[in-house]
Amino acid sequence: MKFLVKAIHMAGFYRAGVLFPHEGRVCEKSEFTDLQWEVIAKDQNLRIEPLPGEAPETTDDELKALIVAAIATLPEDGFDDDGKPRLEEVAAALPDFEERVTEDLLASIWAGLSAKEDVVVNKEVAPPAPDSLEALKVLFPTVPAEDCLADGRPKVSALQALSMDGAEWLTAQLRDELWKEYQASLAPEAGE
């Protein structure tokens, strides 16, 4: 099946070594490796649509990738009070697949995405104050082991739960930067 992959930016966007213009580029999943297609499908700077007039015969994995891409484009009101994407909003974003986007499928995909902590949605959040960043580093050693990744970094959700302000602004990338600073601050202690 052919897809139209569009950049959200007017200047276009490069991903997997390919320029995707704002107007879109027609491509097939077979043009990319599985990893490249997964990266393209999850990139918030790109939109994937079935090519108009193309029969939407997709595999389950392709449909899941389209749903993930649709979730990343939802406005803030596209989510319910619990922060989960609304079925009707996701289905509306994928009109050719509306009947295949079910509550169970969406719940399964959302649970997997939430566990990975790499979902980025179009939600505006106030930036953190510098003292909030320092306070977050103080929380690192208080996070229970079951709320940490294999390398010891605390999960974003665990830090948000412990934070006084909820730390909605915290991303995995920012957590990683803070973690490096925290680890560096411990280095002199180890050498003494």
trRosetta pair geometry for C-beta under 8 A, 3 or more apart (Angstrom, degrees):
i j d omega theta_ij theta_ji phi_ij phi_ji
1 28 6.9 148 79 -131 37 88
1 29 7.5 33 61 0 78 104
1 50 6.7 -43 165 -135 122 98
1 51 7.7 -172 170 20 77 100
1 54 5.9 114 -161 159 85 126
1 55 7.2 -111 -114 79 106 68
1 56 7.1 61 -145 -138 148 34
1 57 5.8 -177 -68 66 123 72
1 58 5.9 -70 28 -82 158 73
1 62 7.3 105 52 170 129 165
2 26 5.5 7 179 -172 120 98
2 27 7.0 154 -152 81 75 19
2 28 5.5 -59 -100 -77 61 81
2 50 7.7 94 87 -165 57 62
2 51 4.2 3 101 -9 101 141
2 54 5.3 -141 55 -105 89 155
3 26 7.3 160 81 -149 38 52
3 27 6.1 -29 63 68 85 69
3 28 7.1 131 14 -104 82 34
3 29 7.3 67 0 -48 124 76
3 48 5.3 -6 176 -167 135 93
3 49 6.6 146 -165 74 80 37
3 50 6.0 -65 -111 -109 69 37
3 51 6.2 -142 -113 -35 14 81
4 24 4.2 8 179 -177 99 139
4 25 7.3 148 -155 66 56 30
4 26 5.8 -29 -97 -92 67 64
4 48 7.5 148 77 -156 49 46
4 49 4.8 -20 61 66 98 94
4 50 7.5 31 14 114 85 14
4 51 5.3 119 -34 -95 92 65
4 52 7.6 10 -19 -9 139 76
5 20 5.0 -76 119 -133 102 132
5 24 6.3 142 70 -152 33 75
5 25 5.4 -27 62 59 89 85
5 27 5.8 -19 6 31 118 115
5 40 6.6 -31 -137 176 146 123
5 46 5.7 -6 -175 -173 95 119
5 47 7.3 160 -156 79 48 47
5 48 5.3 -14 -104 -102 77 74
5 49 8.0 178 -80 24 33 65
6 20 6.6 162 -148 160 12 109
6 21 7.5 -43 -138 94 62 54
6 22 6.3 34 -171 -174 92 34
6 23 6.9 -123 -124 110 100 14
6 24 4.0 -43 -79 -83 88 81
6 25 7.7 160 -82 11 44 63
6 46 6.8 146 77 -159 42 64
6 47 4.7 -17 62 58 96 99
6 48 8.0 -176 22 -77 70 29
6 49 7.2 15 1 7 110 108
7 11 7.6 -77 119 78 147 50
7 12 4.7 130 22 -148 158 38
7 13 3.7 158 -125 8 121 99
7 20 4.7 142 -47 103 92 93
7 21 6.2 -108 18 155 113 14
7 22 5.1 -68 70 -83 92 51
7 45 6.2 -9 -148 152 78 89
7 46 6.0 -43 -100 -101 50 67
7 47 7.9 -178 -86 16 4 81
8 13 7.4 27 32 -24 64 139
8 22 7.5 14 162 -125 7 83
8 44 7.9 -34 4 144 143 62
8 45 5.6 -127 28 -162 102 50
8 46 7.1 -132 -16 -80 84 18
8 47 6.3 99 -66 -24 85 103
9 12 6.6 -57 87 37 93 13
9 13 5.6 107 38 -56 111 100
9 22 6.5 -110 95 -84 40 102
9 45 6.5 -16 -9 -162 105 102
10 22 5.0 -8 -132 -61 35 156
11 22 7.4 83 30 -40 19 112
12 19 5.3 25 156 -178 138 95
12 20 6.1 169 -164 84 86 46
12 21 4.4 -47 -98 -111 112 47
12 22 5.9 -102 -73 -28 58 69
13 19 7.5 150 77 -153 28 56
13 20 5.3 -20 65 60 80 97
13 43 7.7 172 136 143 141 138
13 45 4.7 168 -136 138 163 123
13 46 6.2 -137 79 -69 138 85
14 17 7.3 0 -176 -126 100 12
14 18 6.8 161 -149 78 64 33
14 19 5.4 -35 -91 -93 76 61
14 20 7.5 162 -96 14 24 75
15 18 6.5 -28 70 58 57 81
15 20 6.5 -11 27 -1 99 120
15 39 6.5 -168 178 124 111 104
15 40 5.3 136 119 -101 132 77
15 43 5.5 -88 -110 -39 156 169
15 45 7.4 162 -51 75 127 113
15 46 6.3 -73 10 -40 151 139
16 32 5.9 5 166 -130 156 122
16 36 4.0 89 -130 -157 134 107
16 37 8.0 41 -81 -57 164 35
16 39 6.1 144 -61 78 104 122
16 40 5.7 -44 -7 -58 133 106
18 25 7.1 -159 156 97 117 164
18 27 7.6 48 168 -82 162 156
19 25 7.5 131 100 -54 60 148
20 24 7.3 -17 -175 -139 87 34
20 25 5.0 -117 -128 13 67 121
20 46 5.8 35 88 -117 161 112
21 24 6.6 -44 76 24 82 18
21 25 6.1 113 24 -49 80 92
24 49 7.6 -49 -123 40 139 110
26 51 6.0 47 -129 -99 103 126
27 31 5.2 -88 -171 34 103 148
27 32 7.6 54 155 -23 131 106
28 31 5.3 117 65 -16 72 97
29 32 6.4 -76 -170 45 46 97
29 37 5.2 43 -150 -119 87 146
29 62 6.3 -97 -57 -102 154 114
32 36 3.8 -129 -175 93 110 121
32 37 4.5 143 93 -56 127 82
32 40 6.7 -71 -133 -3 176 138
33 36 4.6 96 49 6 77 103
33 37 7.1 -147 88 -5 40 86
34 37 5.9 -57 -149 37 30 109
34 38 6.3 32 153 -21 65 107
35 38 5.7 -54 -148 34 31 113
35 39 6.4 31 154 -18 65 105
36 39 5.7 -57 -151 37 31 111
36 40 6.3 30 153 -18 66 107
37 40 5.6 -53 -145 38 33 112
37 41 6.0 33 156 -21 66 109
37 65 6.9 -29 147 -133 96 162
38 41 5.8 -55 -144 38 28 111
38 42 6.3 13 160 -8 63 113
38 65 6.8 -119 -114 -111 53 117
39 42 6.2 -66 -144 44 26 101
39 43 6.3 40 156 -44 63 104
40 43 5.9 -46 -148 10 28 117
40 46 6.1 -50 -171 78 71 162
40 48 7.3 92 136 -68 97 125
41 48 6.1 -30 -117 -9 68 152
41 65 3.6 -55 -156 -173 158 106
41 66 7.2 -77 -148 -61 111 36
41 68 5.9 67 142 73 102 118
41 69 5.2 -101 -174 -51 66 111
42 65 7.6 -86 -47 -148 69 80
42 68 5.7 -39 -97 136 73 129
42 69 7.0 -118 -90 -78 25 71
42 72 7.1 125 -165 -45 50 148
42 118 7.5 18 178 122 138 116
43 46 4.6 50 86 19 110 106
43 69 8.0 5 53 -115 54 95
44 72 4.6 -135 -103 170 83 127
44 73 7.5 164 -148 -70 74 63
44 120 5.1 -71 -47 88 146 117
44 122 7.8 160 -164 -61 122 78
46 69 7.3 -60 98 -140 83 120
47 69 6.7 129 -138 165 44 119
47 73 6.4 54 -105 -78 100 147
48 65 7.3 -9 65 129 159 99
48 66 6.0 -117 94 -111 116 74
48 69 5.0 36 29 112 104 175
50 54 5.3 -142 167 75 95 112
50 56 5.0 -59 -100 -98 169 90
50 58 7.7 -112 -89 -50 118 121
50 66 8.0 -2 -43 -113 86 145
50 96 5.0 -75 38 63 139 160
50 97 7.7 135 -20 -36 131 101
51 54 3.9 71 69 -12 92 133
56 96 4.2 154 -55 149 146 116
56 97 5.7 -145 168 -70 149 79
58 62 3.9 -125 -171 89 108 125
58 63 4.9 136 106 -54 127 81
58 66 7.2 -5 178 -10 172 135
58 97 7.3 -25 30 -98 133 125
59 62 4.7 98 50 6 75 101
59 63 7.1 -139 94 -3 41 87
60 63 5.6 -55 -148 38 33 112
60 64 6.3 36 152 -21 66 105
61 64 5.6 -51 -147 35 32 113
61 65 6.5 34 152 -20 64 103
62 65 5.6 -52 -150 34 33 113
62 66 6.5 35 151 -19 65 103
63 66 5.6 -53 -150 35 34 112
63 67 6.4 35 151 -20 66 104
63 97 6.1 164 -134 -153 100 145
63 100 6.0 -87 -143 129 146 134
63 101 7.8 -161 180 -77 110 73
63 105 7.8 -35 127 -180 122 144
64 67 5.6 -53 -148 35 33 112
64 68 6.4 37 152 -21 65 102
64 105 7.8 -131 -93 -179 80 104
64 109 5.7 -178 -146 -103 90 120
65 68 5.7 -49 -147 34 33 113
65 69 6.5 32 152 -17 63 105
66 69 5.7 -55 -149 38 32 111
66 70 6.3 34 151 -21 65 106
66 94 5.7 96 145 -111 119 135
66 97 6.5 106 104 11 148 162
67 70 5.5 -52 -146 36 33 113
67 71 6.4 39 153 -24 65 101
67 90 6.1 32 -146 -175 85 126
67 94 7.0 -54 -87 -24 62 154
67 101 6.4 151 -99 -119 113 106
67 105 7.3 -153 -76 136 167 107
67 106 6.7 -147 -167 -105 137 72
67 109 5.4 4 108 160 134 177
68 71 5.8 -50 -150 30 30 113
68 72 6.8 31 152 -19 61 105
68 109 6.5 -136 -68 -179 79 124
68 113 6.6 162 -123 -83 97 130
69 72 5.8 -55 -154 32 33 113
69 73 6.9 22 152 -13 64 109
70 73 5.9 -66 -155 38 35 106
70 74 7.0 54 149 -47 66 91
70 90 5.1 103 119 -147 131 74
70 93 3.9 139 -150 105 112 138
70 94 5.4 -69 -74 -37 150 105
71 74 5.8 -35 -158 -4 38 117
71 85 4.9 -93 -124 -65 95 155
71 90 6.3 -4 -74 -105 72 111
71 109 7.7 -170 -33 124 145 122
71 110 7.4 167 -116 -93 152 85
71 113 7.2 -151 97 -9 160 177
71 119 6.9 -49 124 -151 125 118
71 121 6.8 -73 150 -97 76 104
72 119 7.2 -145 -89 -162 81 75
72 120 6.1 38 -137 78 99 71
72 121 6.1 -139 -136 -102 41 55
72 122 7.5 93 162 -26 51 82
73 93 6.4 145 76 -141 120 142
73 122 6.6 25 -161 -17 30 125
74 78 3.1 -133 -176 91 111 152
74 79 6.5 115 123 -44 136 82
74 85 5.8 167 -14 -128 167 105
74 86 7.9 154 -151 33 144 83
74 89 5.5 69 -128 143 118 132
74 90 7.2 -43 -72 -76 127 69
74 93 7.1 -90 -78 -49 80 147
74 121 6.0 -28 63 -153 90 112
74 122 6.5 -167 82 34 42 102
75 78 5.1 117 54 -15 59 105
75 122 5.7 -53 -110 90 42 123
76 79 6.6 -63 -175 27 43 105
76 121 7.7 120 -93 130 54 116
76 122 6.9 -108 -45 102 66 77
76 123 5.0 103 -96 -113 93 79
76 124 7.4 -66 -54 21 131 74
78 85 6.2 -8 137 -143 93 78
78 86 5.7 -132 -178 28 53 102
78 89 3.9 155 -149 177 91 161
78 90 7.8 112 177 -51 113 64
79 83 5.5 -4 168 -153 132 33
79 84 6.3 152 -157 73 85 25
79 85 5.6 -55 -101 -94 74 42
79 86 6.5 -161 -108 -21 18 83
79 89 8.0 -78 -52 45 39 158
79 121 7.2 53 -46 161 133 166
79 123 7.9 -16 10 -78 141 124
80 83 7.2 -49 70 17 65 17
80 84 5.3 -7 38 58 105 82
80 85 7.9 47 -1 121 81 5
80 86 5.7 121 -48 -76 84 85
84 107 7.8 4 -161 -109 138 69
84 110 5.7 55 -144 178 92 161
85 89 6.3 -124 -179 73 86 117
85 90 5.3 72 143 -52 126 116
85 106 6.5 -120 80 -174 106 118
85 110 6.2 -159 23 -91 98 126
86 89 4.2 79 72 5 99 110
86 90 7.0 -179 86 -8 51 83
87 90 6.0 -62 -149 39 30 106
87 91 6.0 26 157 -16 68 111
87 101 6.9 158 -163 134 81 102
87 102 7.8 -22 -142 175 125 23
87 103 5.5 -43 -86 -90 144 72
87 106 5.6 -161 -102 15 81 165
88 91 5.7 -54 -140 41 30 112
88 92 6.1 34 157 -24 64 107
89 92 5.8 -53 -146 34 28 111
89 93 6.6 28 152 -20 61 105
90 93 5.7 -56 -154 34 33 112
90 94 6.7 -6 157 13 66 108
90 101 5.7 -161 114 -180 105 144
90 106 6.0 148 54 -114 161 128
91 94 6.3 -79 -148 57 31 85
91 95 7.7 74 156 -93 64 42
91 97 7.7 -134 -139 94 64 73
91 98 4.5 73 -175 -135 100 76
91 101 4.6 -171 -92 76 81 135
92 95 6.8 10 -159 -71 36 81
92 98 7.7 49 -74 -106 32 108
94 97 4.3 -31 147 50 116 107
94 98 6.5 172 98 -65 75 56
94 101 6.0 120 70 -43 127 140
95 98 5.6 -5 -149 -41 39 112
97 100 4.8 -62 -174 49 82 111
97 101 5.7 84 123 -32 95 98
98 101 6.1 -58 -146 29 28 107
100 105 7.5 5 152 15 68 170
101 105 6.4 -128 -150 77 43 129
101 106 6.4 55 -179 -57 85 106
102 105 4.6 93 54 9 83 103
102 106 6.8 -152 90 -4 41 88
103 106 5.9 -59 -146 40 27 110
103 107 6.2 28 156 -20 64 109
104 107 5.8 -55 -145 36 28 111
104 108 6.3 29 155 -20 63 107
105 108 5.8 -57 -150 35 29 112
105 109 6.4 25 155 -15 65 107
106 109 5.8 -56 -146 39 31 108
106 110 6.0 29 157 -18 66 110
107 110 5.8 -56 -142 39 28 110
107 111 6.3 32 157 -23 63 106
108 111 5.9 -53 -148 32 27 111
108 112 6.7 24 154 -14 60 107
109 112 5.8 -60 -155 38 32 110
109 113 6.3 27 152 -16 68 109
110 113 5.7 -56 -144 40 33 109
110 114 6.0 34 157 -22 67 107
111 114 5.9 -53 -143 36 27 111
111 115 6.5 29 156 -21 61 107
112 115 5.8 -56 -151 33 29 112
112 116 6.7 24 154 -16 63 107
113 116 5.8 -60 -152 36 34 108
113 118 7.3 -107 -162 61 74 72
113 119 4.6 67 162 -64 114 121
114 117 7.3 30 178 -71 37 51
114 119 6.8 -26 -81 0 47 136
116 119 7.4 107 74 -31 98 80
117 155 6.3 -166 -61 -161 154 89
117 156 5.0 147 -162 26 132 118
117 157 6.7 -127 -101 -21 116 96
117 172 5.4 122 129 -71 107 121
118 172 6.2 -36 -95 6 67 152
120 171 7.6 20 -98 -130 102 119
125 168 4.6 -148 -140 117 137 107
125 169 4.7 -171 125 -85 123 69
126 168 8.0 72 40 70 73 110
126 169 6.5 -75 83 -67 53 124
127 169 5.9 116 -139 -144 30 146
128 132 4.3 -130 -172 82 102 132
128 133 5.6 114 122 -53 136 84
128 136 7.9 -27 -157 -22 155 135
128 167 7.3 11 -96 -133 120 76
128 169 4.8 -170 -47 88 86 146
128 170 7.5 57 -58 -66 134 69
128 174 7.9 134 6 178 137 153
129 132 4.6 102 57 -6 76 105
129 133 7.7 -142 94 -7 45 81
130 133 5.7 -51 -158 27 40 113
130 134 6.9 34 150 -13 68 102
131 134 5.6 -51 -150 38 42 111
131 135 6.1 46 150 -23 69 105
132 135 5.5 -52 -145 37 32 113
132 136 6.4 39 152 -27 64 103
132 163 7.7 46 -164 -158 96 121
132 165 6.5 -46 -124 30 125 137
132 167 7.2 161 174 -100 117 87
132 169 8.0 63 121 56 148 130
133 136 5.7 -51 -152 28 31 114
133 137 7.0 32 150 -19 61 100
133 178 6.3 -150 -167 -102 89 120
134 137 5.8 -51 -156 30 36 112
134 138 6.9 41 147 -22 64 101
135 138 5.6 -51 -158 29 38 116
135 139 7.0 41 146 -24 64 101
135 163 7.4 101 115 -135 112 84
135 164 7.2 -45 152 13 149 111
136 139 5.6 -52 -160 26 39 115
136 140 7.7 64 144 -43 62 82
136 159 6.1 44 -155 -172 100 122
136 163 6.4 -9 -99 -99 86 113
136 167 6.5 98 -98 -106 121 142
136 170 7.1 159 -127 -97 150 128
136 178 6.0 -26 103 -170 119 161
137 140 5.8 -19 -166 -14 44 116
137 178 5.5 -141 -78 -179 90 105
137 181 6.6 -69 -106 95 138 109
137 182 4.8 -174 -150 -84 100 106
137 185 7.7 70 173 21 136 150
138 142 7.9 21 135 -4 65 117
139 142 5.4 -75 -161 44 55 112
139 143 6.5 65 148 -44 85 93
139 154 7.4 -65 119 20 96 172
139 159 5.9 120 104 -134 138 81
139 162 5.0 140 -155 113 134 135
139 163 6.8 -71 -47 -76 164 68
140 143 6.4 -50 -161 6 32 111
140 154 5.9 -149 -131 -12 61 125
140 159 8.0 -3 -84 -100 56 110
140 178 7.9 -167 -65 132 122 105
140 179 7.1 140 -117 -111 134 71
140 182 5.2 81 -12 -161 168 162
142 162 6.6 148 96 -154 118 152
143 147 5.1 -115 178 88 98 114
143 148 5.8 119 117 -65 118 95
143 154 3.9 90 39 -111 176 124
143 155 7.7 175 -173 29 140 68
143 158 5.0 82 -143 138 117 133
143 159 6.8 -40 -82 -71 133 69
143 162 6.8 -113 -87 -19 82 153
144 147 5.0 79 65 14 81 103
144 148 7.5 -148 101 -15 43 93
144 158 7.6 -135 42 -149 76 136
145 148 5.5 -61 -152 28 39 117
147 154 6.1 14 121 -151 93 82
147 155 5.3 -106 176 24 72 109
147 157 7.7 -121 -157 83 104 86
147 158 3.6 116 167 -96 127 145
148 152 5.6 -17 171 -155 136 30
148 153 6.3 152 -161 78 85 32
148 154 5.2 -57 -102 -98 79 46
148 155 6.6 -146 -102 -20 24 76
148 158 7.4 -65 -64 37 53 164
149 152 7.0 -30 70 39 72 21
149 153 4.7 0 36 61 114 88
149 154 7.7 178 2 -117 80 1
149 155 6.5 127 -44 -72 80 72
153 175 6.7 102 180 141 116 111
153 176 6.9 -8 -135 -100 151 65
153 179 5.0 -18 -118 -115 102 157
154 158 5.0 -118 179 80 101 124
154 159 5.2 111 114 -52 128 97
154 175 7.2 -121 73 -165 81 125
154 179 7.9 -172 25 -91 76 113
155 158 4.4 93 62 1 88 105
155 159 7.2 -162 90 -4 48 83
156 159 5.9 -60 -153 39 33 108
156 160 6.2 33 152 -20 68 108
156 170 5.5 173 -155 123 96 110
156 171 7.0 -32 -121 -171 143 18
156 172 5.5 -83 -49 -77 131 67
156 175 5.4 -122 -90 -40 83 151
157 160 5.6 -53 -146 37 32 114
157 161 6.4 35 154 -22 64 105
158 161 5.7 -53 -149 34 30 112
158 162 6.5 19 155 -10 64 110
159 162 5.9 -62 -146 43 32 104
159 163 6.0 42 154 -37 67 107
159 167 6.0 -55 126 74 92 161
159 170 6.0 -136 99 165 123 169
159 175 6.5 176 15 -114 158 118
160 163 5.6 -48 -142 22 30 118
160 166 5.8 18 -173 179 87 52
160 167 4.5 -133 -111 68 67 101
160 168 7.0 77 -137 -75 121 40
160 170 5.9 -153 -73 47 92 132
163 166 5.9 -118 87 -7 108 5
163 167 3.9 81 39 -20 170 111
163 170 7.5 175 -31 -24 158 140
165 168 8.0 -90 130 4 88 80
167 170 4.1 20 157 -16 109 121
169 174 7.7 -9 133 44 80 169
170 174 5.8 -134 -148 79 57 125
170 175 6.0 63 -179 -59 103 95
171 174 4.7 93 52 10 80 100
171 175 6.9 -138 94 -5 42 87
172 175 5.5 -52 -146 36 32 116
172 176 6.4 36 153 -23 64 104
173 176 5.7 -53 -152 32 30 113
173 177 6.8 30 150 -18 63 102
174 177 5.6 -50 -150 34 37 112
174 178 6.3 34 153 -15 67 106
175 178 5.8 -59 -149 41 30 110
175 179 6.1 37 151 -27 66 107
176 179 5.4 -50 -144 32 31 117
176 180 6.7 36 154 -21 62 99
177 180 5.9 -51 -155 30 32 111
177 181 6.7 29 149 -14 63 105
178 181 5.6 -55 -152 38 36 112
178 182 6.1 38 150 -22 68 106
179 182 5.5 -53 -146 37 32 114
179 183 6.2 32 155 -19 65 105
180 183 5.8 -53 -145 37 29 110
180 184 6.2 31 153 -20 63 107
181 184 5.7 -55 -148 37 30 113
181 185 6.4 32 152 -23 64 105
182 185 5.7 -54 -152 32 31 112
182 186 6.9 27 151 -17 62 105
183 186 5.8 -58 -156 34 35 111
183 187 7.0 56 146 -44 63 92
184 187 5.6 -30 -158 -2 39 121
185 188 7.7 -47 -176 20 37 97
186 189 5.4 -60 -166 38 56 117
186 190 6.4 57 142 -28 81 103
187 190 5.7 -56 -153 29 35 113
187 191 6.7 24 157 -14 67 108
188 191 5.8 -63 -152 39 36 108
188 192 6.6 42 154 -32 68 104
189 192 6.0 -52 -152 21 32 114
